[in-house]
């Protein structure tokens, strides 16, 4: 397969993107230090600040590919430690809503101040224009990747018969 300059440029972006992700997670660890929250717990709790949400809604809102089960475990920890509570959901009897407690709101406000101090310092060092362009470019890459993956998903591909010339994996039954 022939490589394209755009494909090479995207490939060259992958390692710096992983490095950026790692740096953002390290900064989140620094920001949450001393609060008892982890970055993952912070994400889940923060997703409920503006309104109570179900665990499924939090998983979709966080948008980081977190499985609902992972969010459920984090939500349960938040409730156990008093940062959040489950409240009845008028839309669904079984899917309770997760909402921050007063302790959770106070912790989020404390974290907001620390996060703003970090963001102001790093943002000033990098520059607003660069960061706005980076956000826009990141959103474009994410959208293009999602569109590609959706087009490649098994639900969007036609099923090939074993005699169709397909070189993909076959089930054990088809190869007999």
Helices and strands as residue ranges (DSSP letters): H 5-32, H 39-46, H 55-62, H 68-80, E 84-87, E 97-100, H 102-126, H 128-152, G 154-156
